[in-house]
Amino acid sequence: MRLVNHERNAMDLRTTPVHLGLGSRANPVEGFTWHPEVLQAYSAAVAADGAEGRMVMIFDGDGLGDHGESHPAGDELVVCLSGSLTVTRDVDGVLDRVLLGPGEATINPAGVWHVVDMEGPTSILAITATLGTEHRPRTDPRPTECLGTPSPEETP
């Protein structure tokens, strides 16, 4: 894993996230994986950015999220690029669900546990404050009702 300076070629945000740092820097993260050693190396490489550092990445998937996460250092922006997804947040023990379709976004507040469920093949863009991010196994059931933009079938 290494931060790249001044990348001029096209990047695939699915495999090469970009770190946004202090001084309005944008550095591709080559060799990024979710392996603990790589995550530790990434954290060390961007430590000077503290809570202001952000990771920008695209995720493709289909199905229920298997874990929850919380980003104590800052808010996370989640944008649905294609498909649809439900973001379920645990706000003081109350589940808050937001349905997103293409072009729609939601913000997960700092420190709030959340899980993402993709309804069929879905692509999302996430801009995340990664410092101190925590994960835990999923404990809530599949969402049955959502807030946000209704599907075409639900529109009166």
Summary of the structure (lengths in Angstrom):
residues: 156
radius of gyration: 16.1
end to end distance: 50.2
largest distance: 51.5
contacts: 431
relative contact order: 0.22
helix: 12%
strand: 47%
